[in-house]
Amino acid sequence: MNSKIHYIFFIILFLIIIFILINIIRDKNQKELFTNNNCSNEFLTNSFCQYNQNDEKCECIYQKDDIKMGFFSSPGCCDRVCSKLSKEDCLKQTKKDEIPYYCNIGGKCIKSTGTVLSRYISANNCGTDILNNQILLPYASLEECNKSMDICEKYNDPDKGRLENKENCLKDVNCGYCTNSEGLGKCISGNATTPSDLNKYYYCDANKKSGKNLYEYGNHVAYLLQPAPNIPQYNFS
C-alpha cells in the first residue's frame, strides 16, 4: 500500500515539475520575443506596439523624452510580437487612461481613442502625410476637426483606389494632384499653377511634364472661360 502511495506521489511530483518547466520555457521564449543582444534597456523600457493608420499594420515603436513622435524601435525589441497582433489588440497596447480624439481621414472626421500617459503619447496621431511624411496630429473635438476640413481631402478616400481618387480630384476646380519623389500621390487644394499650401507642398511642380514631384490640374477650360454672371445695371441719374 505504501509503495502504491509513493508511486502516486512520484507521478504527481513529476507532473508538477513538468508544468513548472513548461512555464519557465514559455516565459523565456516570451522575453526573447521582446529582446535580443542588440536591444538596449532604454529601448526595452520605451518600446511598445503602435497601430500604423497609413499601412494598417501593427509596428514596434520607440518613444523618447515624452515627445509626440514615435520612431521605429531597435530590431528585436518587440517587432515580432507587434507584427502578429490584430488591429484591436494592437490598439489596446496604448489605449490606457483613454481620451477621445478625431482624425480627418478621406474627408471624414473619424473618432478614435488615445491616451493621456506620456510614455505612449506618440500613439495619439492620425498617421502621416503621404507626401511629406509629416505626422498628422489629431483634433481634440469633432468641431475642431470639421473646421479644419480641406475640401479636397474627400478625394483621398482610403476605401477607393488611387486612380479613382485622382480622377475625381482632377474634376474639381479647387483641387490639384501632387506626386512626390517616391511616386506617392495625393489630392490637395490648389489652382492651375500651384498648390494652395506652398509651405507644405512647395515641391509640387506644375511645369514638369511627367515623373515625380509633379503637380497636375484638371482640364477646366470651359469652366474658367465661362462668362461672369449678369449683374443688373441701375441708372441713378
Rosetta silent file (secondary structure, phi, psi, omega in degrees, C-alpha in Angstrom):
SEQUENCE: MNSKIHYIFFIILFLIIIFILINIIRDKNQKELFTNNNCSNEFLTNSFCQYNQNDEKCECIYQKDDIKMGFFSSPGCCDRVCSKLSKEDCLKQTKKDEIPYYCNIGGKCIKSTGTVLSRYISANNCGTDILNNQILLPYASLEECNKSMDICEKYNDPDKGRLENKENCLKDVNCGYCTNSEGLGKCISGNATTPSDLNKYYYCDANKKSGKNLYEYGNHVAYLLQPAPNIPQYNFS
SCORE:     score description
SCORE:     0.000 S_00000001
   1 L     0.000  -43.910  179.411    0.000    0.000    0.000 S_00000001
   2 H   -63.233  -37.882  179.167    2.817    2.362    0.921 S_00000001
   3 H   -64.446  -35.942  179.188    4.585    1.607   -2.354 S_00000001
   4 H   -67.320  -40.233  178.565    1.423    2.499   -4.261 S_00000001
   5 H   -65.061  -42.025  178.337    1.140    5.822   -2.386 S_00000001
   6 H   -62.431  -37.734  179.889    4.778    6.538   -3.089 S_00000001
   7 H   -65.164  -45.407  179.271    4.208    5.773   -6.755 S_00000001
   8 H   -63.989  -41.382  178.590    1.227    8.167   -6.986 S_00000001
   9 H   -61.364  -41.053  179.738    3.173   10.821   -5.103 S_00000001
  10 H   -63.848  -41.792  179.518    6.061   10.404   -7.532 S_00000001
  11 H   -62.997  -45.739  179.638    3.743   10.781  -10.533 S_00000001
  12 H   -62.100  -44.358  178.779    2.160   13.926   -9.112 S_00000001
  13 H   -61.370  -41.298  179.012    5.556   15.397   -8.305 S_00000001
  14 H   -61.672  -43.655  179.677    6.768   14.571  -11.806 S_00000001
  15 H   -65.045  -38.752  178.201    3.766   16.312  -13.387 S_00000001
  16 H   -62.980  -43.533  179.734    4.296   19.387  -11.203 S_00000001
  17 H   -62.701  -43.461  178.481    7.945   19.586  -12.263 S_00000001
  18 H   -60.998  -42.219  179.397    6.966   19.249  -15.943 S_00000001
  19 H   -61.774  -43.718  179.689    4.382   22.000  -15.530 S_00000001
  20 H   -63.665  -43.262  179.970    6.934   24.327  -13.923 S_00000001
  21 H   -63.315  -40.469  178.776    9.488   23.638  -16.663 S_00000001
  22 H   -61.308  -43.213  179.837    6.931   24.338  -19.390 S_00000001
  23 H   -67.522  -37.053  178.061    6.087   27.705  -17.826 S_00000001
  24 H   -64.008  -44.668  179.852    9.763   28.602  -17.429 S_00000001
  25 H   -65.302  -41.365  179.440   10.430   27.812  -21.097 S_00000001
  26 H   -63.293  -43.783  178.706    7.312   29.730  -22.195 S_00000001
  27 H   -64.044  -38.544  179.507    8.302   32.803  -20.164 S_00000001
  28 H   -65.457  -43.744  178.872   11.815   32.634  -21.546 S_00000001
  29 H   -64.232  -37.663  178.955   10.548   32.449  -25.123 S_00000001
  30 H   -64.450  -41.538  179.073    8.187   35.352  -24.498 S_00000001
  31 H   -66.215  -36.519 -179.872   11.016   37.504  -23.165 S_00000001
  32 H   -66.940  -24.785  176.500   13.193   36.599  -26.133 S_00000001
  33 H   -66.109  -29.285 -175.777   10.485   37.953  -28.428 S_00000001
  34 H   -96.993   -7.081 -175.852   10.955   41.383  -26.878 S_00000001
  35 L  -151.947  156.109  168.413   14.700   41.442  -26.640 S_00000001
  36 L  -149.958 -172.995 -175.868   17.968   40.245  -28.072 S_00000001
  37 L   -65.482  -18.618 -177.519   21.609   41.152  -27.644 S_00000001
  38 L   -95.569    4.857 -175.384   21.153   44.247  -29.826 S_00000001
  39 L  -109.397  114.134 -176.227   18.284   45.721  -27.802 S_00000001
  40 L   -76.497  165.121  177.883   19.302   48.106  -25.032 S_00000001
  41 H   -62.303  -33.614  179.310   17.448   48.580  -21.747 S_00000001
  42 H   -63.673  -43.261  177.463   16.396   52.056  -22.905 S_00000001
  43 H   -64.368  -43.065 -179.039   14.694   50.592  -25.963 S_00000001
  44 H   -59.751  -39.781 -176.848   13.072   47.871  -23.877 S_00000001
  45 H   -70.965  -35.500 -171.301   11.663   50.423  -21.436 S_00000001
  46 H  -108.659    7.478  179.453   10.287   52.790  -24.081 S_00000001
  47 E   -93.484  144.880  176.713    9.193   50.404  -26.833 S_00000001
  48 E  -158.448  165.961  179.484    5.582   49.459  -27.422 S_00000001
  49 E   -84.901  132.040 -178.949    3.236   48.271  -30.155 S_00000001
  50 E  -134.469  138.946 -177.935    1.509   51.032  -32.126 S_00000001
  51 E   -82.829  126.690  178.667   -1.047   50.771  -34.940 S_00000001
  52 E   -86.833  110.551 -176.321    0.048   52.380  -38.218 S_00000001
  53 L   -65.744  -34.942 -177.782   -3.014   54.157  -39.631 S_00000001
  54 L   -71.298  -51.326 -175.605   -1.492   54.535  -43.113 S_00000001
  55 L   -90.732   -5.575  178.160   -0.242   50.988  -43.669 S_00000001
  56 L    54.121   52.950  176.579   -2.904   49.389  -41.451 S_00000001
  57 E  -149.029  160.319 -178.777   -0.456   47.226  -39.531 S_00000001
  58 E   -92.262  131.683 -175.578    0.942   46.938  -36.020 S_00000001
  59 E  -129.322  157.827  176.786    4.533   48.132  -35.551 S_00000001
  60 E   -88.950  119.604 -174.034    7.136   48.285  -32.816 S_00000001
  61 E  -119.683  145.196  176.795    7.680   51.939  -31.860 S_00000001
  62 E  -117.171  126.859  179.677   10.227   53.651  -29.642 S_00000001
  63 E  -115.444  135.540 -176.244    9.385   56.954  -27.972 S_00000001
  64 L  -121.425  132.214  169.143   11.995   59.219  -26.431 S_00000001
  65 L    59.930   36.505  173.365   11.628   62.054  -23.883 S_00000001
  66 L    55.567   33.325  176.599    7.817   62.336  -23.909 S_00000001
  67 L   -93.365  170.005 -173.653    7.687   63.885  -27.387 S_00000001
  68 L   -84.277   -1.258 -177.206    4.843   63.400  -29.820 S_00000001
  69 L  -106.202  135.229  175.606    6.885   61.488  -32.392 S_00000001
  70 E  -104.426  146.230  179.007    7.490   57.754  -32.347 S_00000001
  71 E  -117.369  154.812  176.313   10.464   56.107  -34.007 S_00000001
  72 E   -64.125  130.853 -176.076   10.880   52.553  -35.237 S_00000001
  73 L   -74.586  163.947  177.507   12.320   50.555  -32.377 S_00000001
  74 L   -59.068  134.886 -178.957   15.555   48.582  -32.476 S_00000001
  75 L   -54.138  131.428  178.269   15.003   45.261  -34.309 S_00000001
  76 L   100.835  -15.486 -179.241   14.128   42.517  -31.868 S_00000001
  77 L   -67.745  -49.620  178.476   12.674   44.699  -29.100 S_00000001
  78 L  -157.397    9.390 -174.880    9.072   43.963  -29.953 S_00000001
  79 H   -61.956  -39.207 -179.486    8.726   43.839  -33.736 S_00000001
  80 H   -68.834  -32.593  177.307    7.985   40.103  -33.871 S_00000001
  81 H   -70.982  -49.058 -175.406    5.308   40.456  -31.205 S_00000001
  82 H   -62.346  -40.787 -176.231    3.662   43.535  -32.734 S_00000001
  83 L   -63.362  -19.529 -178.494    3.523   42.124  -36.257 S_00000001
  84 L   -92.289   -9.348 -175.637    1.357   39.239  -35.004 S_00000001
  85 L   -82.318  145.105  172.474   -1.243   41.430  -33.270 S_00000001
  86 L   -73.785  170.637  178.939   -4.615   42.266  -34.773 S_00000001
  87 H   -59.185  -44.855 -177.806   -5.682   45.905  -35.055 S_00000001
  88 H   -63.156  -45.517 -179.194   -7.840   45.630  -31.932 S_00000001
  89 H   -69.216  -32.985  178.982   -5.104   44.010  -29.831 S_00000001
  90 H   -67.083  -43.441 -179.438   -2.514   46.462  -31.118 S_00000001
  91 H   -64.887  -29.748  179.702   -4.657   49.457  -30.153 S_00000001
  92 H   -64.628  -23.086 -177.385   -5.107   48.036  -26.662 S_00000001
  93 L   -62.393  -33.360 -175.028   -1.365   48.419  -26.073 S_00000001
  94 L  -117.413   -0.548 -178.986   -1.631   52.222  -25.868 S_00000001
  95 L   -89.400   72.210  179.797   -5.297   52.821  -25.013 S_00000001
  96 L  -124.332  138.468 -170.106   -4.798   53.418  -21.289 S_00000001
  97 L    51.971   62.130 -166.972   -6.430   56.308  -19.376 S_00000001
  98 E   -67.912  147.677  170.763   -8.341   56.905  -22.580 S_00000001
  99 E  -136.433  147.265  178.331   -9.304   60.212  -24.162 S_00000001
 100 E   -83.440  149.809  170.106  -11.241   60.707  -27.419 S_00000001
 101 E  -150.894  169.352 -174.112   -9.777   62.428  -30.456 S_00000001
 102 E  -126.439  142.617  178.198  -10.676   62.860  -34.140 S_00000001
 103 E  -120.908  139.794  174.998   -8.803   62.242  -37.368 S_00000001
 104 E   -87.886  102.274 -177.637   -9.518   63.683  -40.800 S_00000001
 105 E  -123.578  113.571  179.110   -9.439   60.587  -42.988 S_00000001
 106 L    62.188   33.400  178.816  -10.710   60.772  -46.545 S_00000001
 107 L    79.486   14.246  177.464  -12.698   63.930  -45.846 S_00000001
 108 E  -127.952  143.060  176.881  -14.449   62.473  -42.801 S_00000001
 109 E   -88.369  107.161 -176.142  -13.829   63.128  -39.117 S_00000001
 110 E  -100.248  127.871  179.995  -13.283   59.690  -37.607 S_00000001
 111 E   -79.642  137.928  176.449  -13.413   59.300  -33.831 S_00000001
 112 E  -138.516  177.870  177.991  -10.622   57.362  -32.166 S_00000001
 113 E  -123.564  139.872  179.644   -9.281   56.902  -28.654 S_00000001
 114 E  -124.951 -165.438 -177.694   -5.902   57.942  -27.334 S_00000001
 115 E  -130.537  151.960  175.392   -4.055   58.046  -24.051 S_00000001
 116 L   -96.256   -4.127 -179.863   -3.019   60.756  -21.598 S_00000001
 117 L   -74.337  126.464 -173.981    0.006   58.736  -20.462 S_00000001
 118 H   -62.750  -30.974 -176.420    3.173   60.485  -21.603 S_00000001
 119 H   -70.383  -16.168  178.528    5.083   57.281  -22.352 S_00000001
 120 H  -115.667   10.302 -167.904    2.547   56.423  -25.086 S_00000001
 121 H   -61.311  -27.026 -179.777    1.716   59.976  -26.220 S_00000001
 122 H   -68.491  -15.517  178.100    3.189   59.493  -29.693 S_00000001
 123 H   -73.409  -15.173  179.031    0.442   56.944  -30.373 S_00000001
 124 L   -82.807   77.754  179.161   -2.075   59.811  -30.439 S_00000001
 125 L  -146.246  169.964 -179.031   -1.769   60.561  -34.128 S_00000001
 126 L  -111.890   29.878 -177.469   -3.677   60.210  -37.380 S_00000001
 127 L    91.028 -158.379  179.143   -0.893   58.631  -39.388 S_00000001
 128 E  -127.871  153.491  175.871    1.479   60.579  -41.614 S_00000001
 129 L   -66.012  123.667 -174.550    1.046   62.817  -44.645 S_00000001
 130 L   -64.443  -22.326 -178.154    1.679   60.541  -47.604 S_00000001
 131 L   -85.328  -44.304 -174.895    3.510   63.309  -49.489 S_00000001
 132 L  -117.646    1.846  176.601    5.946   64.674  -46.903 S_00000001
 133 L    64.438   18.435  176.174    5.812   62.010  -44.165 S_00000001
 134 L   -79.387  143.905  179.874    4.913   64.588  -41.501 S_00000001
 135 E   -66.671  133.911  176.343    2.863   63.334  -38.554 S_00000001
 136 L   -93.563  108.045 -178.307   -0.826   64.226  -38.767 S_00000001
 137 L   -76.978  148.319 -177.876   -1.841   65.339  -35.291 S_00000001
 138 L   -80.372  170.807  176.454   -5.386   64.623  -34.094 S_00000001
 139 E  -108.469  140.754 -175.379   -8.119   67.073  -33.142 S_00000001
 140 L   -72.998  -23.600 -178.071   -9.465   67.213  -29.623 S_00000001
 141 L  -139.540  161.295  177.579  -13.065   67.697  -30.709 S_00000001
 142 H   -64.479  -36.643  179.786  -15.342   66.982  -33.655 S_00000001
 143 H   -61.466  -46.275  179.418  -15.907   70.737  -34.059 S_00000001
 144 H   -62.282  -40.510 -179.683  -12.166   71.426  -34.456 S_00000001
 145 H   -63.904  -45.517  179.926  -11.851   68.612  -36.956 S_00000001
 146 H   -63.479  -36.914  179.963  -14.762   69.851  -39.076 S_00000001
 147 H   -65.954  -30.568 -176.122  -13.385   73.407  -39.101 S_00000001
 148 L   -87.816   -1.056 -171.456  -10.055   72.205  -40.451 S_00000001
 149 L   -62.452  124.927  175.507  -11.587   70.126  -43.239 S_00000001
 150 L   -86.534  132.576 -176.403   -9.926   70.617  -46.627 S_00000001
 151 L   -61.330  -23.781 -177.219  -12.407   70.467  -49.496 S_00000001
 152 L   -92.052   -9.251 -176.700  -10.022   68.240  -51.462 S_00000001
 153 H   -65.265  -25.314 -179.449   -9.378   65.707  -48.694 S_00000001
 154 H   -64.862  -16.583  178.746  -12.513   63.771  -49.672 S_00000001
 155 H   -91.110   11.099  173.347  -10.653   62.659  -52.804 S_00000001
 156 L  -112.999   41.266 -176.135   -8.100   60.789  -50.681 S_00000001
 157 L   -69.249  116.831 -178.663  -10.586   58.134  -49.667 S_00000001
 158 L   -65.927  -16.636  179.882   -8.678   55.046  -48.426 S_00000001
 159 L   -84.784   -4.369  179.044  -11.619   52.851  -49.459 S_00000001
 160 L  -115.701  158.906 -179.417  -11.144   53.807  -53.113 S_00000001
 161 L   -73.999  161.285 -177.881   -8.302   53.087  -55.480 S_00000001
 162 H   -60.831  -42.934 -177.689   -5.580   55.616  -56.313 S_00000001
 163 H   -66.092  -39.467  178.569   -6.714   56.055  -59.919 S_00000001
 164 H   -66.394  -43.254  177.642  -10.341   56.652  -58.920 S_00000001
 165 H   -60.905  -43.482 -178.977   -9.333   59.193  -56.277 S_00000001
 166 H   -64.881  -43.130  179.721   -7.083   61.005  -58.752 S_00000001
 167 H   -60.424  -45.775  178.854   -9.775   61.079  -61.437 S_00000001
 168 H   -66.052  -36.959  179.991  -12.340   62.547  -59.042 S_00000001
 169 H   -61.136  -46.358 -174.935   -9.765   65.026  -57.719 S_00000001
 170 L   -74.686   -6.090  174.056   -8.955   66.436  -61.156 S_00000001
 171 L   -84.520  -14.209 -176.524  -12.658   67.048  -61.852 S_00000001
 172 L   -96.964  123.665 -176.459  -12.780   69.600  -59.019 S_00000001
 173 L   -67.630  -15.048 -179.293  -11.614   73.123  -59.949 S_00000001
 174 L   -90.068   -1.711 -170.628  -10.471   73.707  -56.366 S_00000001
 175 E  -128.412  155.028  171.876   -8.046   70.789  -56.340 S_00000001
 176 E  -135.000  169.911 -177.008   -4.823   69.520  -57.872 S_00000001
 177 E  -121.902  123.593 -178.633   -2.930   66.248  -57.634 S_00000001
 178 E  -110.919  136.113  174.696    0.659   66.072  -56.383 S_00000001
 179 E  -115.922  125.527 -174.673    3.010   63.115  -56.773 S_00000001
 180 L   -84.746 -173.043 -175.890    6.100   63.139  -54.525 S_00000001
 181 L   -67.543  -17.596  178.722    9.647   61.894  -55.127 S_00000001
 182 L   -96.718    3.014  178.811    8.646   58.360  -54.127 S_00000001
 183 L    84.236    9.969  178.480    5.790   58.248  -56.602 S_00000001
 184 L   -90.349  138.139 -174.829    3.057   58.552  -53.961 S_00000001
 185 E  -119.795  156.456 -178.646    0.154   60.834  -54.833 S_00000001
 186 E  -154.690  145.460  175.656   -2.429   62.904  -53.001 S_00000001
 187 E   -84.821  128.790 -179.078   -5.221   65.348  -53.814 S_00000001
 188 E  -135.361  160.499  177.368   -4.575   68.831  -52.394 S_00000001
 189 E   -68.481  141.906  179.066   -6.126   72.280  -52.658 S_00000001
 190 E   176.270  176.664  176.530   -4.726   74.402  -55.476 S_00000001
 191 L  -115.172 -160.025 -174.385   -5.237   76.248  -58.728 S_00000001
 192 L   -68.515  -19.849 -173.756   -3.985   75.736  -62.279 S_00000001
 193 L  -115.304  -33.450 -174.689   -0.366   76.574  -61.406 S_00000001
 194 L  -146.716  157.541  170.789    0.386   75.849  -57.734 S_00000001
 195 E   -67.201  156.642  178.307   -0.892   74.167  -54.571 S_00000001
 196 L   -69.227  -38.889 -178.603   -2.599   76.455  -52.069 S_00000001
 197 L  -101.428   88.961 -178.463   -0.194   75.482  -49.269 S_00000001
 198 H   -74.569  -20.312  177.286    3.269   76.108  -50.710 S_00000001
 199 H   -65.953  -38.409 -178.155    4.899   75.733  -47.289 S_00000001
 200 H   -88.771  -36.762 -171.479    3.947   72.068  -47.143 S_00000001
 201 H  -123.590   44.018 -177.567    3.902   71.194  -50.845 S_00000001
 202 L   -63.756  -24.530 -175.209    6.467   73.567  -52.389 S_00000001
 203 L   -84.174   -5.620  179.791    7.993   70.756  -54.456 S_00000001
 204 L   -75.830  106.250 -169.404    4.781   70.080  -56.406 S_00000001
 205 E  -107.489  117.152 -179.623    5.789   71.439  -59.817 S_00000001
 206 L   -78.856  -13.594 -177.302    3.178   72.112  -62.491 S_00000001
 207 L   -82.307  -15.187  178.112    5.859   72.814  -65.129 S_00000001
 208 L   -74.506  143.682 -178.931    7.042   69.224  -65.208 S_00000001
 209 L   -84.327  -31.107 -179.765    5.566   67.129  -67.986 S_00000001
 210 L  -163.310  178.032  175.137    5.787   63.831  -66.139 S_00000001
 211 L    94.244 -156.036 -174.106    7.591   61.984  -63.371 S_00000001
 212 L   -90.459  162.189 -175.586    7.971   62.696  -59.675 S_00000001
 213 L    56.517   35.203 -178.178    7.182   65.898  -57.745 S_00000001
 214 E   -95.596  134.823  175.221    4.598   66.577  -60.421 S_00000001
 215 E  -109.237  124.418 -178.434    1.585   68.825  -59.824 S_00000001
 216 E  -116.503  143.942  178.943   -1.415   68.124  -62.053 S_00000001
 217 E  -131.158  142.996 -176.310   -4.536   70.181  -62.561 S_00000001
 218 L   -69.613  167.528  177.934   -7.683   69.132  -64.391 S_00000001
 219 L   -85.075   95.996 -176.806   -8.934   70.443  -67.701 S_00000001
 220 L  -117.159   30.436 -176.126  -11.330   73.138  -66.556 S_00000001
 221 H   -57.975  -45.557 -177.838  -11.042   75.478  -69.536 S_00000001
 222 H   -60.687  -39.024 -179.632  -14.778   75.512  -70.184 S_00000001
 223 H   -70.501  -44.330 -175.573  -15.468   76.382  -66.569 S_00000001
 224 H   -70.320  -27.616 -177.462  -12.754   79.034  -66.285 S_00000001
 225 L   -93.202   -2.256 -179.249  -13.752   80.744  -69.521 S_00000001
 226 L   -67.185  143.742 -175.651  -17.466   80.920  -68.828 S_00000001
 227 L   -65.240  152.374  176.556  -18.763   84.500  -68.609 S_00000001
 228 L   -65.661  149.905  179.670  -19.372   86.152  -65.293 S_00000001
 229 L   -60.574  145.501 -179.764  -22.989   86.159  -64.143 S_00000001
 230 L   -65.903  130.341  178.306  -25.087   89.078  -65.356 S_00000001
 231 L  -109.791  123.578 -178.648  -25.265   91.843  -62.796 S_00000001
 232 L   -55.692  135.609  178.504  -28.291   94.171  -63.063 S_00000001
 233 L  -100.292  131.979 -178.780  -27.313   97.679  -64.106 S_00000001
 234 L  -115.928  137.581  178.120  -29.047  100.582  -62.398 S_00000001
 235 L  -103.833  108.425 -176.338  -29.251  104.119  -63.690 S_00000001
 236 L   -95.075    4.750 -177.421  -29.153  106.509  -60.752 S_00000001
 237 L   -79.843    0.000    0.000  -29.016  109.662  -62.857 S_00000001
